[in-house]
Amino acid sequence: MIRHIVLIRFRPETGQDVIDAIFADLDAVGQHLPGMGRFLAGRSESPEQIERGFMHGFTVDFASWEALAAYQDHAEHKKVGARIVAAAEGGMDGILVFDLPVEGVDPC
């Protein structure tokens, strides 16, 4: 399984309604893709408070690298991705992506 982790530093003027809509639209992409599992998104509540401005994020579990590639290539993902870039502070500089292979966990 691959855990796709994305952290976002949204521009201060980006409203919670916009952020919620972006996360809902990303979650909906999974309805069209086999191999895309659990989607979780939200705002950091870390007691450590070392987010460095990356206060929002999401994770998506994928059954394989191929399933992750299909997600990355999907037209709806690209549309939502463009909205994230537009809403992120500094564009791509406000986004951090980390893909973690995880052994022995069911992605769905």
N, C-alpha and C positions, 0 to 999 in steps of 0.2 A: 504494500500500500504506500502511496505517496501522500503526505500531508502538505498541502499548498497553504502557506502562511503569508498573508499580506497585511502590512501595517501602513496606515495612511495618516499624514499630517494635513488635515483639511484646512483650507483658508479660514480665518476667523469669521468671515461673513457667511460661510456655508451653513445654512440652517439645518436643524436636526431632521426636518421633513425631507430635505434633499438627500441627506445621508441615509435615512430610512428607505427612501425610494431606490437609491442605488443598491443597497444591500438586498432589498426584495427582488429587484430585477436580476441580480447575480444569482440568487437562490433559484429563481425561475428557470435559468439556463439549464439546470440539472434535469428538468422535466423532459428535455430533448436529447440528453446524452447518457448512453449506457456507461457505467463505470464511474459516474460521479456520485459520490456518497454524501455524507453529512456535511451541511453548511452551517457554520456558526458565525455570527457577526455581532459587533457591539463596540462600546466604549470601554477603555481600560478602567479598571477599579483597583489597580495594583496598590497595595499599601507601601511599596517601595518608592513609588513616584519617580521613577527614572525613565519615563517614556520618551523623553527628549522631544516632546511635541507630537509624537506618533500616538495620538489619543484614541484612534479608532482602528479597527482591524477586523479581519475575518480569516477563517480557515475553511478549507474544503478538502475532503478526503477523496482520493482517486484510487481505483483498483490497480492502475498500472501507469507507467510513463506514457503509454499510448493514449490512455483515457485523458490524461492531463494535456497532452498535445492536441487532442480533439477539442477539448475545452478552449484552449488558447486560440485555436483556429476558427472556432464557431463565430458566426457573424454577430449574434446577440452579445456574446462576451466582448467582442471588439467594440461594439457600440457602448456598452456599459463601461468598458475600460477607458474609452475616450472621455466619458463623463467624469470618471474618477480623476484622470489627469487634469481635466479642466478645473475641477474643484479642489485639487491638492495644492498646497502651498509650494510654489516653485515648479509646478508641473510634475515631471518625473522625479525631480529631487525630493518631492514630498511623499514618495512611495517606496516601500521596502518590501521585496519579495524573497521568500526563503522556502525552498522545497526540500522536505525531509523524508527520506525513505524510512518507513516504519515496518518492522517485521512482526508477524503474528497477530495483527489486528484486522478485524473485518471492517472494510471501509463503509459499509452501509449499515 
